[in-house]
Amino acid sequence: MSDTNWIDALSADELPADDVIGVVVAGQDIALYTVGDAVYATDNLCTHGHARLCDGFLDGHEIECPLHQGKFDVRDGRPTCAPVAEALRSYPVKVEGRRVLLRLG
Ligand code: FES
């Protein structure tokens, strides 16, 4: 893939420290997570019900859904705690300069 597949999401200055933020990128609701210096991206909508993960609680690499407290690993979207069973889609992220770029694919 060429660099043209990367989509500008937001300024790195808008990222919260060790927390989650919801952003709409190219019409898709995306959750961005910061864990130390790393940034991860997944779909923002929980695979179990209609809850936005940006309203949940980030603990290390795990995001806890605000509705039924299911959990996902933000690095790859895999479920780590019931009742969630279906993985979230996760997306490559990079920071170039002060911009956060996503590859939605
Ligand atoms: Fe997320 Fe139920 S809606 S765990």
Backbone and ligand atoms as CSV (ligand in chain L), in Angstrom:
chain,resi,resn,atom,element,x,y,z
A,1,MET,N,N,0.840,-1.192,0.000
A,1,MET,CA,C,0.000,0.000,0.000
A,1,MET,C,C,0.878,1.247,0.000
A,2,SER,N,N,0.388,2.270,-0.610
A,2,SER,CA,C,1.140,3.512,-0.611
A,2,SER,C,C,0.744,4.363,0.585
A,3,ASP,N,N,1.513,5.439,0.790
A,3,ASP,CA,C,1.222,6.326,1.905
A,3,ASP,C,C,-0.115,7.024,1.747
A,4,THR,N,N,-0.679,7.021,0.543
A,4,THR,CA,C,-1.958,7.694,0.349
A,4,THR,C,C,-3.090,6.965,1.073
A,5,ASN,N,N,-2.846,5.741,1.557
A,5,ASN,CA,C,-3.871,5.012,2.286
A,5,ASN,C,C,-3.993,5.464,3.737
A,6,TRP,N,N,-3.069,6.290,4.191
A,6,TRP,CA,C,-3.144,6.795,5.565
A,6,TRP,C,C,-4.072,8.007,5.598
A,7,ILE,N,N,-4.941,8.032,6.580
A,7,ILE,CA,C,-5.922,9.109,6.715
A,7,ILE,C,C,-5.605,9.919,7.965
A,8,ASP,N,N,-5.571,11.233,7.789
A,8,ASP,CA,C,-5.309,12.132,8.898
A,8,ASP,C,C,-6.513,12.097,9.859
A,9,ALA,N,N,-6.272,11.748,11.132
A,9,ALA,CA,C,-7.367,11.608,12.098
A,9,ALA,C,C,-7.502,12.824,13.002
A,10,LEU,N,N,-6.403,13.250,13.591
A,10,LEU,CA,C,-6.445,14.403,14.495
A,10,LEU,C,C,-5.027,14.783,14.873
A,11,SER,N,N,-4.913,15.881,15.611
A,11,SER,CA,C,-3.610,16.309,16.106
A,11,SER,C,C,-3.199,15.436,17.283
A,12,ALA,N,N,-1.927,15.087,17.345
A,12,ALA,CA,C,-1.424,14.327,18.486
A,12,ALA,C,C,-1.627,15.097,19.789
A,13,ASP,N,N,-1.714,16.407,19.692
A,13,ASP,CA,C,-1.931,17.222,20.899
A,13,ASP,C,C,-3.322,16.990,21.502
A,14,GLU,N,N,-4.240,16.437,20.720
A,14,GLU,CA,C,-5.594,16.172,21.213
A,14,GLU,C,C,-5.713,14.821,21.910
A,15,LEU,N,N,-4.671,13.994,21.799
A,15,LEU,CA,C,-4.731,12.676,22.429
A,15,LEU,C,C,-4.615,12.817,23.943
A,16,PRO,N,N,-5.486,12.165,24.685
A,16,PRO,CA,C,-5.337,12.177,26.135
A,16,PRO,C,C,-4.212,11.219,26.531
A,17,ALA,N,N,-3.631,11.433,27.688
A,17,ALA,CA,C,-2.554,10.551,28.162
A,17,ALA,C,C,-3.162,9.319,28.827
A,18,ASP,N,N,-2.729,8.141,28.370
A,18,ASP,CA,C,-3.187,6.865,28.946
A,18,ASP,C,C,-4.704,6.836,29.118
A,19,ASP,N,N,-5.366,7.123,28.019
A,19,ASP,CA,C,-6.833,7.160,28.054
A,19,ASP,C,C,-7.357,6.893,26.646
A,20,VAL,N,N,-8.649,7.009,26.485
A,20,VAL,CA,C,-9.304,6.726,25.211
A,20,VAL,C,C,-10.080,7.951,24.769
A,21,ILE,N,N,-10.157,8.140,23.439
A,21,ILE,CA,C,-10.923,9.245,22.878
A,21,ILE,C,C,-11.636,8.714,21.634
A,22,GLY,N,N,-12.845,9.204,21.401
A,22,GLY,CA,C,-13.587,8.820,20.214
A,22,GLY,C,C,-13.428,9.869,19.127
A,23,VAL,N,N,-13.219,9.420,17.888
A,23,VAL,CA,C,-13.104,10.342,16.757
A,23,VAL,C,C,-13.835,9.730,15.569
A,24,VAL,N,N,-14.411,10.585,14.743
A,24,VAL,CA,C,-15.006,10.104,13.500
A,24,VAL,C,C,-14.012,10.383,12.388
A,25,VAL,N,N,-13.586,9.319,11.712
A,25,VAL,CA,C,-12.588,9.420,10.654
A,25,VAL,C,C,-13.184,8.803,9.392
A,26,ALA,N,N,-13.287,9.605,8.348
A,26,ALA,CA,C,-13.872,9.143,7.086
A,26,ALA,C,C,-15.233,8.476,7.323
A,27,GLY,N,N,-16.011,9.063,8.242
A,27,GLY,CA,C,-17.346,8.553,8.506
A,27,GLY,C,C,-17.399,7.357,9.440
A,28,GLN,N,N,-16.254,6.879,9.917
A,28,GLN,CA,C,-16.225,5.730,10.816
A,28,GLN,C,C,-15.961,6.188,12.250
A,29,ASP,N,N,-16.713,5.603,13.172
A,29,ASP,CA,C,-16.557,5.914,14.597
A,29,ASP,C,C,-15.393,5.066,15.133
A,30,ILE,N,N,-14.328,5.746,15.519
A,30,ILE,CA,C,-13.076,5.083,15.900
A,30,ILE,C,C,-12.723,5.453,17.335
A,31,ALA,N,N,-12.219,4.487,18.078
A,31,ALA,CA,C,-11.663,4.750,19.403
A,31,ALA,C,C,-10.143,4.747,19.281
A,32,LEU,N,N,-9.517,5.792,19.804
A,32,LEU,CA,C,-8.054,5.871,19.839
A,32,LEU,C,C,-7.613,5.758,21.290
A,33,TYR,N,N,-6.623,4.926,21.529
A,33,TYR,CA,C,-6.145,4.667,22.886
A,33,TYR,C,C,-4.669,5.043,22.970
A,34,THR,N,N,-4.285,5.654,24.062
A,34,THR,CA,C,-2.871,5.886,24.307
A,34,THR,C,C,-2.450,5.058,25.517
A,35,VAL,N,N,-1.357,4.332,25.329
A,35,VAL,CA,C,-0.766,3.547,26.413
A,35,VAL,C,C,0.712,3.909,26.415
A,36,GLY,N,N,1.109,4.761,27.346
A,36,GLY,CA,C,2.465,5.299,27.289
A,36,GLY,C,C,2.630,6.084,26.001
A,37,ASP,N,N,3.675,5.767,25.236
A,37,ASP,CA,C,3.917,6.458,23.971
A,37,ASP,C,C,3.192,5.809,22.787
A,38,ALA,N,N,2.563,4.681,23.015
A,38,ALA,CA,C,1.916,3.946,21.920
A,38,ALA,C,C,0.482,4.426,21.718
A,39,VAL,N,N,0.036,4.365,20.461
A,39,VAL,CA,C,-1.337,4.722,20.114
A,39,VAL,C,C,-1.951,3.552,19.358
A,40,TYR,N,N,-3.166,3.191,19.711
A,40,TYR,CA,C,-3.883,2.090,19.072
A,40,TYR,C,C,-5.254,2.589,18.631
A,41,ALA,N,N,-5.823,1.895,17.639
A,41,ALA,CA,C,-7.138,2.287,17.130
A,41,ALA,C,C,-7.992,1.049,16.902
A,42,THR,N,N,-9.256,1.145,17.322
A,42,THR,CA,C,-10.233,0.099,17.024
A,42,THR,C,C,-11.558,0.772,16.674
A,43,ASP,N,N,-12.510,-0.052,16.203
A,43,ASP,CA,C,-13.877,0.469,16.112
A,43,ASP,C,C,-14.307,0.929,17.499
A,44,ASN,N,N,-15.153,1.955,17.527
A,44,ASN,CA,C,-15.566,2.519,18.813
A,44,ASN,C,C,-16.783,1.803,19.385
A,45,LEU,N,N,-17.543,1.138,18.539
A,45,LEU,CA,C,-18.772,0.488,18.994
A,45,LEU,C,C,-18.458,-0.923,19.493
A,46,CYS,N,N,-18.887,-1.210,20.697
A,46,CYS,CA,C,-18.699,-2.541,21.274
A,46,CYS,C,C,-19.372,-3.583,20.377
A,47,THR,N,N,-18.772,-4.779,20.291
A,47,THR,CA,C,-19.360,-5.840,19.464
A,47,THR,C,C,-20.500,-6.557,20.186
A,48,HIS,N,N,-20.723,-6.238,21.452
A,48,HIS,CA,C,-21.776,-6.905,22.224
A,48,HIS,C,C,-23.091,-6.146,22.203
A,49,GLY,N,N,-23.026,-4.835,22.196
A,49,GLY,CA,C,-24.242,-4.037,22.240
A,49,GLY,C,C,-23.942,-2.635,21.756
A,50,HIS,N,N,-24.886,-1.754,21.995
A,50,HIS,CA,C,-24.741,-0.400,21.465
A,50,HIS,C,C,-24.106,0.502,22.516
A,51,ALA,N,N,-22.816,0.364,22.692
A,51,ALA,CA,C,-22.084,1.200,23.647
A,51,ALA,C,C,-20.800,1.657,22.987
A,52,ARG,N,N,-20.428,2.895,23.263
A,52,ARG,CA,C,-19.201,3.436,22.691
A,52,ARG,C,C,-18.054,3.229,23.688
A,53,LEU,N,N,-17.006,2.628,23.192
A,53,LEU,CA,C,-15.887,2.288,24.070
A,53,LEU,C,C,-15.141,3.519,24.567
A,54,CYS,N,N,-15.278,4.642,23.848
A,54,CYS,CA,C,-14.628,5.867,24.321
A,54,CYS,C,C,-15.258,6.350,25.635
A,55,ASP,N,N,-16.415,5.794,25.993
A,55,ASP,CA,C,-17.033,6.117,27.286
A,55,ASP,C,C,-16.644,5.094,28.352
A,56,GLY,N,N,-15.783,4.147,27.974
A,56,GLY,CA,C,-15.375,3.102,28.903
A,56,GLY,C,C,-14.130,3.487,29.685
A,57,PHE,N,N,-13.522,2.459,30.289
A,57,PHE,CA,C,-12.399,2.665,31.195
A,57,PHE,C,C,-11.186,1.909,30.652
A,58,LEU,N,N,-10.104,2.650,30.403
A,58,LEU,CA,C,-8.885,2.034,29.884
A,58,LEU,C,C,-7.953,1.699,31.046
A,59,ASP,N,N,-7.558,0.421,31.116
A,59,ASP,CA,C,-6.640,-0.035,32.162
A,59,ASP,C,C,-5.497,-0.768,31.466
A,60,GLY,N,N,-4.362,-0.126,31.334
A,60,GLY,CA,C,-3.261,-0.720,30.576
A,60,GLY,C,C,-3.685,-0.896,29.128
A,61,HIS,N,N,-3.586,-2.136,28.623
A,61,HIS,CA,C,-3.977,-2.403,27.240
A,61,HIS,C,C,-5.423,-2.885,27.119
A,62,GLU,N,N,-6.190,-2.830,28.214
A,62,GLU,CA,C,-7.569,-3.303,28.162
A,62,GLU,C,C,-8.553,-2.150,28.259
A,63,ILE,N,N,-9.547,-2.200,27.354
A,63,ILE,CA,C,-10.649,-1.240,27.444
A,63,ILE,C,C,-11.875,-1.990,27.976
A,64,GLU,N,N,-12.501,-1.400,28.981
A,64,GLU,CA,C,-13.702,-1.992,29.567
A,64,GLU,C,C,-14.917,-1.263,29.038
A,65,CYS,N,N,-15.842,-2.007,28.477
A,65,CYS,CA,C,-17.071,-1.416,27.940
A,65,CYS,C,C,-17.910,-0.824,29.077
A,66,PRO,N,N,-18.476,0.367,28.857
A,66,PRO,CA,C,-19.238,1.008,29.931
A,66,PRO,C,C,-20.589,0.354,30.204
A,67,LEU,N,N,-21.067,-0.503,29.287
A,67,LEU,CA,C,-22.432,-1.016,29.447
A,67,LEU,C,C,-22.490,-2.309,30.273
A,68,HIS,N,N,-21.710,-3.333,29.891
A,68,HIS,CA,C,-21.746,-4.614,30.626
A,68,HIS,C,C,-20.359,-5.039,31.094
A,69,GLN,N,N,-19.407,-4.142,30.985
A,69,GLN,CA,C,-18.045,-4.369,31.504
A,69,GLN,C,C,-17.286,-5.496,30.799
A,70,GLY,N,N,-17.686,-5.820,29.565
A,70,GLY,CA,C,-16.834,-6.681,28.750
A,70,GLY,C,C,-15.533,-5.954,28.447
A,71,LYS,N,N,-14.488,-6.716,28.105
A,71,LYS,CA,C,-13.185,-6.091,27.865
A,71,LYS,C,C,-12.558,-6.578,26.562
A,72,PHE,N,N,-11.750,-5.680,25.978
A,72,PHE,CA,C,-10.997,-5.986,24.762
A,72,PHE,C,C,-9.559,-5.549,24.958
A,73,ASP,N,N,-8.658,-6.242,24.273
A,73,ASP,CA,C,-7.261,-5.799,24.192
A,73,ASP,C,C,-7.173,-4.773,23.072
A,74,VAL,N,N,-6.763,-3.558,23.393
A,74,VAL,CA,C,-6.778,-2.484,22.390
A,74,VAL,C,C,-5.707,-2.680,21.313
A,75,ARG,N,N,-4.738,-3.585,21.561
A,75,ARG,CA,C,-3.663,-3.788,20.570
A,75,ARG,C,C,-4.155,-4.532,19.342
A,76,ASP,N,N,-5.107,-5.431,19.522
A,76,ASP,CA,C,-5.584,-6.204,18.370
A,76,ASP,C,C,-7.105,-6.381,18.362
A,77,GLY,N,N,-7.793,-5.843,19.360
A,77,GLY,CA,C,-9.252,-5.897,19.396
A,77,GLY,C,C,-9.830,-7.192,19.930
A,78,ARG,N,N,-8.973,-8.140,20.352
A,78,ARG,CA,C,-9.529,-9.431,20.786
A,78,ARG,C,C,-10.244,-9.272,22.122
A,79,PRO,N,N,-11.333,-10.037,22.300
A,79,PRO,CA,C,-12.048,-9.977,23.565
A,79,PRO,C,C,-11.231,-10.640,24.669
A,80,THR,N,N,-11.257,-10.053,25.863
A,80,THR,CA,C,-10.497,-10.619,26.979
A,80,THR,C,C,-11.366,-10.891,28.190
A,81,CYS,N,N,-12.636,-10.468,28.143
A,81,CYS,CA,C,-13.513,-10.704,29.300
A,81,CYS,C,C,-14.963,-10.726,28.831
A,82,ALA,N,N,-15.720,-11.744,29.273
A,82,ALA,CA,C,-17.150,-11.836,28.953
A,82,ALA,C,C,-17.876,-10.587,29.474
A,83,PRO,N,N,-19.013,-10.245,28.835
A,83,PRO,CA,C,-19.757,-11.026,27.855
A,83,PRO,C,C,-19.322,-10.819,26.402
A,84,VAL,N,N,-18.273,-10.065,26.135
A,84,VAL,CA,C,-17.904,-9.892,24.732
A,84,VAL,C,C,-17.225,-11.162,24.218
A,85,ALA,N,N,-17.565,-11.557,22.994
A,85,ALA,CA,C,-16.995,-12.757,22.402
A,85,ALA,C,C,-16.419,-12.473,21.017
A,86,GLU,N,N,-16.891,-11.415,20.401
A,86,GLU,CA,C,-16.465,-11.078,19.041
A,86,GLU,C,C,-15.435,-9.958,19.098
A,87,ALA,N,N,-14.353,-10.106,18.332
A,87,ALA,CA,C,-13.277,-9.106,18.343
A,87,ALA,C,C,-13.727,-7.798,17.697
A,88,LEU,N,N,-13.112,-6.724,18.148
A,88,LEU,CA,C,-13.245,-5.432,17.486
A,88,LEU,C,C,-12.317,-5.404,16.291
A,89,ARG,N,N,-12.666,-4.649,15.279
A,89,ARG,CA,C,-11.689,-4.391,14.216
A,89,ARG,C,C,-10.657,-3.408,14.754
A,90,SER,N,N,-9.406,-3.702,14.481
A,90,SER,CA,C,-8.348,-2.780,14.893
A,90,SER,C,C,-7.647,-2.272,13.637
A,91,TYR,N,N,-6.997,-1.125,13.772
A,91,TYR,CA,C,-6.435,-0.442,12.604
A,91,TYR,C,C,-5.021,0.038,12.898
A,92,PRO,N,N,-4.146,0.010,11.881
A,92,PRO,CA,C,-2.800,0.562,12.057
A,92,PRO,C,C,-2.855,2.070,12.316
A,93,VAL,N,N,-1.989,2.520,13.189
A,93,VAL,CA,C,-1.893,3.938,13.554
A,93,VAL,C,C,-0.430,4.347,13.477
A,94,LYS,N,N,-0.182,5.574,13.033
A,94,LYS,CA,C,1.162,6.123,13.155
A,94,LYS,C,C,1.053,7.616,13.453
A,95,VAL,N,N,2.078,8.131,14.108
A,95,VAL,CA,C,2.142,9.557,14.401
A,95,VAL,C,C,3.282,10.128,13.570
A,96,GLU,N,N,2.947,11.088,12.739
A,96,GLU,CA,C,3.950,11.759,11.895
A,96,GLU,C,C,3.916,13.235,12.222
A,97,GLY,N,N,5.034,13.732,12.720
A,97,GLY,CA,C,5.026,15.108,13.187
A,97,GLY,C,C,4.059,15.195,14.358
A,98,ARG,N,N,3.087,16.066,14.229
A,98,ARG,CA,C,2.075,16.202,15.297
A,98,ARG,C,C,0.724,15.661,14.845
A,99,ARG,N,N,0.700,14.877,13.751
A,99,ARG,CA,C,-0.565,14.346,13.256
A,99,ARG,C,C,-0.662,12.840,13.531
A,100,VAL,N,N,-1.869,12.408,13.851
A,100,VAL,CA,C,-2.154,10.984,14.032
A,100,VAL,C,C,-2.837,10.481,12.764
A,101,LEU,N,N,-2.248,9.447,12.166
A,101,LEU,CA,C,-2.759,8.921,10.905
A,101,LEU,C,C,-3.261,7.490,11.109
A,102,LEU,N,N,-4.338,7.157,10.427
A,102,LEU,CA,C,-4.919,5.823,10.502
A,102,LEU,C,C,-4.987,5.212,9.123
A,103,ARG,N,N,-4.898,3.896,9.105
A,103,ARG,CA,C,-5.146,3.158,7.861
A,103,ARG,C,C,-6.393,2.306,8.121
A,104,LEU,N,N,-7.503,2.717,7.543
A,104,LEU,CA,C,-8.764,2.056,7.846
A,104,LEU,C,C,-8.966,0.778,7.027
A,105,GLY,N,N,-8.552,0.793,5.790
A,105,GLY,CA,C,-8.574,-0.409,4.976
A,105,GLY,C,C,-9.883,-1.153,4.854
L,1,FES,FE1,FE,-20.278,-3.788,25.573
L,1,FES,FE2,FE,-22.323,-5.284,26.447
L,1,FES,S1,S,-22.396,-3.537,25.170
L,1,FES,S2,S,-20.206,-5.479,26.946
